[in-house]
Amino acid sequence: MNNNAFRNLSYGVYIVSTWDEGRATGCTANSAMQITAEPATIAVSINHQNYTNQCIEKTGKFAISVLGEHSEPSLIGGFGFRSGRDVNKFDGIAHEVKGYMPVVSDACAYFTCDVIDKMETETHTVFLGKVTDCDVLKQDTPMTYAYYHNVIKGKSPKAAPTYLPED
Ligand SMILES: Cc1cc2nc3c(=O)[nH]c(=O)nc-3n(C[C@H](O)[C@H](O)[C@H](O)COP(=O)(O)O)c2cc1C
């Protein structure tokens, strides 16, 4: 297997958020994709060890904030290398409640979803969400996962479904 092949799959960079007993929480994720158009559904793949996983499981809801090339890059590390078990990740982060869900303000767009199905893998749960609300927040080029690696020179932790040992 030539692992470089995996670098040829394209993704964006997102904050997947939800509620933890009334407290906003969430994690960075690159694994979001639209599954169907009518009704609009989006799937996200969230590691079993991530606190976000159990919070989505409990609430049955998640939101996706789409980061742009001009979004503050520290959002990615703040949500991607710390756990909501230990810290309030939304502290000091501009956010608003959209469609009853917490959404990062410094993003291009957001989607709010109700979980309608899920699939378990060895390490990750794939949550399928029906889109209940969405809007464009600001004009920006959505950040790609390649941009995060090549321009921001960012890394990905083991919990990311696309983790490669050289990360
Ligand atoms: C660029 C990037 C992409 C990531 N993509 C995912 C992903 O798609 N799914 C996932 O479960 N974790 C992903 N992660 C890892 C989580 O963000 C990380 O494990 C986080 O600390 C989990 O926080 P939590 O315990 O509060 O849920 C990614 C991290 C980074 C930096």
The ligand as a Gaussian input file, in Angstrom:
#p B3LYP/6-31G(d) Opt

LIG

0 1
 C       -7.290000      18.787000      10.997000
 C       -7.976000      17.833000      11.953000
 C       -8.973000      17.001000      11.484000
 C       -9.631000      16.120000      12.339000
 N      -10.636000      15.340000      11.853000
 C      -11.326000      14.527000      12.701000
 C      -12.461000      13.795000      12.229000
 O      -12.884000      13.888000      11.087000
 N      -13.075000      12.964000      13.121000
 C      -12.655000      12.822000      14.410000
 O      -13.243000      12.045000      15.155000
 N      -11.608000      13.550000      14.892000
 C      -10.944000      14.403000      14.067000
 N       -9.906000      15.158000      14.544000
 C       -9.476000      14.963000      15.934000
 C      -10.357000      15.654000      16.966000
 O      -10.601000      16.991000      16.629000
 C       -9.614000      15.576000      18.341000
 O       -9.429000      14.224000      18.686000
 C      -10.285000      16.360000      19.447000
 O       -9.342000      16.584000      20.474000
 C      -11.498000      15.651000      20.030000
 O      -12.056000      16.490000      21.014000
 P      -13.257000      16.024000      21.961000
 O      -12.708000      14.970000      22.890000
 O      -13.664000      17.272000      22.677000
 O      -14.334000      15.496000      21.084000
 C       -9.262000      16.066000      13.702000
 C       -8.277000      16.943000      14.190000
 C       -7.629000      17.812000      13.330000
 C       -6.580000      18.742000      13.868000

